[in-house]
Amino acid sequence: MTTRNRAPEAAHRDHPGAPAHRLVWSGLVSAASVGSVVLANWASTHWSALLVGSLIVPAGTVWAGVTLTLRDLLHETLGTRGVLLAIVAGAGLSWSPASPHIAMASIVAFAVSELADSVVYARLRVRSRLGAVLGSNLVGLLTDSVLFMPLAFGSFAVLPGQILGKTAATAATVAVLLIARTTRPPVVRR
């Protein structure tokens, strides 16, 4: 029996040990998602911006871009509730490593962009997982950047660099997903 036309959840249930594997995977993705939010805020507060050509890329930008794809993986493993819990946890933990100004800007921008990202991902996921990741990340990175820049830095001066950094992070994480997908061994049915 093949699982080609069945939902991903059904394929996981049929695999021996799947609930334990799924729980571990969900925990890892949750920790990585929340951790990337914290790293983005910490880097934005404590690291100097990067200069790429003439563009200024805030240091936390790449971590924020990684967060978008991790949120999509979290959507796959824990669903909408898991995503909402990760958004709340990431927002709450943003206060400790970042300045209050960066933390507040991050909470507002991240909450709005992650919710928009999640809605787009859920709608596009029925057609294509890769299309959903790309589409939702695009919406998320644009929304987050347009909100975060004026709140955190008082201007849009580094907006092009912010978008470049998040786009590069999205491209890298999508490449990793594609490599993992093509190198993953098939599930053997017994």
C-alpha positions in Angstrom: 0.0 0.0 0.0 1.4 3.4 -0.9 0.9 6.6 1.0 1.2 8.9 -2.0 -2.4 10.1 -1.9 -2.8 10.0 1.9 -2.2 12.8 4.3 1.2 13.1 5.8 -0.2 12.4 9.3 -1.6 9.0 8.1 1.8 8.0 6.8 3.3 8.8 10.2 0.7 6.7 12.0 1.4 3.6 9.9 5.1 3.7 10.7 6.2 1.7 13.8 7.6 4.1 16.4 6.1 7.1 14.6 4.5 8.7 17.6 7.8 8.8 19.5 9.7 10.0 16.5 7.0 12.7 15.8 7.2 13.8 19.4 11.0 14.2 19.3 10.9 15.9 15.9 8.1 18.3 17.2 10.2 19.2 20.2 13.3 19.8 18.1 11.4 22.0 15.7 9.7 23.9 18.5 13.0 24.6 20.3 14.7 25.6 17.0 11.8 27.9 16.1 11.7 29.7 19.5 15.5 29.7 19.7 15.8 31.4 16.3 13.5 34.2 17.5 15.7 34.7 20.5 18.9 34.6 18.5 17.4 37.1 16.0 16.7 39.6 18.8 20.0 38.9 20.6 22.0 39.4 17.4 20.0 42.6 16.5 20.9 44.0 19.9 24.5 42.9 20.3 26.0 42.4 16.9 26.9 45.1 14.3 25.0 45.2 11.1 26.5 43.5 8.1 27.4 45.4 4.9 26.6 43.6 1.7 27.6 45.8 -1.2 25.8 49.0 -0.4 23.1 47.4 1.7 23.0 47.3 5.5 21.7 44.0 6.8 20.8 44.0 10.5 22.6 41.1 12.2 19.4 39.4 13.4 17.9 39.3 9.9 19.2 35.9 8.9 17.9 34.3 12.1 14.5 36.0 11.5 14.5 34.5 8.0 15.3 31.0 9.3 12.4 31.4 11.8 9.9 31.7 8.9 10.8 28.2 7.5 11.0 26.7 11.0 7.5 28.0 11.6 6.3 26.1 8.4 7.9 22.9 9.7 6.2 23.5 13.1 2.9 23.9 11.2 3.5 20.5 9.7 4.3 18.8 13.0 2.1 20.5 15.6 -0.5 22.4 13.5 -1.9 25.8 14.1 -2.0 25.6 17.9 1.7 24.6 18.0 2.5 27.6 15.8 0.6 30.0 18.1 2.3 28.6 21.2 5.7 29.0 19.5 4.8 32.6 18.6 3.8 33.4 22.2 7.0 31.6 23.6 9.3 33.4 21.1 7.7 36.8 21.9 7.9 36.2 25.6 11.6 35.1 25.5 12.5 38.1 23.3 12.6 40.3 26.3 15.6 38.6 28.0 18.3 38.9 25.3 17.3 42.0 23.5 16.9 45.7 24.4 13.3 46.6 25.3 13.1 48.7 22.1 14.2 45.8 19.9 12.0 43.3 21.9 8.9 45.4 21.5 9.5 45.9 17.8 10.1 42.2 17.4 7.0 41.2 19.2 4.7 43.4 17.2 6.3 42.6 13.8 6.9 39.0 14.5 3.4 38.3 15.8 1.7 40.0 12.8 4.1 38.5 10.2 3.9 35.0 11.7 0.1 35.0 11.7 0.1 36.2 8.1 2.7 33.6 7.2 0.7 30.9 8.9 -2.5 31.7 7.1 -0.8 31.8 3.7 1.0 28.5 4.4 -2.2 26.8 5.4 -4.0 27.9 2.3 -1.1 27.0 -0.1 -0.2 23.8 1.6 -3.0 21.9 0.0 -1.4 22.4 -3.4 2.3 22.2 -2.6 4.5 22.1 0.4 7.4 23.9 -1.3 5.0 26.4 -2.8 3.5 27.0 0.6 7.0 27.5 2.2 8.0 30.0 -0.5 4.8 31.9 -0.6 4.4 32.1 3.2 8.0 33.1 3.7 7.7 35.9 1.1 4.6 37.2 2.9 6.2 36.8 6.3 9.5 38.4 5.5 7.9 41.4 3.8 5.4 41.9 6.6 8.0 41.5 9.3 10.5 43.8 7.7 8.0 46.6 6.9 6.8 46.6 10.5 10.1 45.9 12.3 12.3 48.5 10.6 10.4 51.7 11.7 9.6 50.3 15.1 13.2 49.1 15.9 15.3 51.7 14.0 12.9 54.6 13.3 13.3 54.4 9.6 13.1 52.3 6.5 16.8 53.0 5.6 17.9 49.4 6.0 14.7 47.8 4.7 16.4 46.6 1.4 19.1 44.9 3.5 16.5 43.4 5.8 14.6 41.9 2.9 17.9 40.6 1.3 19.0 38.9 4.5 15.6 37.2 5.0 15.4 36.2 1.4 18.9 34.6 1.6 17.9 32.7 4.7 14.7 31.5 3.0 16.6 30.4 0.0 19.1 28.5 2.2 16.4 26.8 4.3 14.4 25.8 1.2 17.6 24.3 -0.3 18.1 22.3 2.9 14.5 21.1 2.7 14.9 20.1 -0.9 18.1 18.2 -0.2 16.5 16.5 2.8 13.6 15.5 0.7 15.6 14.0 -2.1 18.1 12.2 0.2 15.6 10.8 2.7 15.4 7.0 2.5 12.0 5.6 1.7 9.8 4.1 4.4 9.8 0.3 4.2 6.4 -1.3 4.8 6.3 -4.7 6.4 
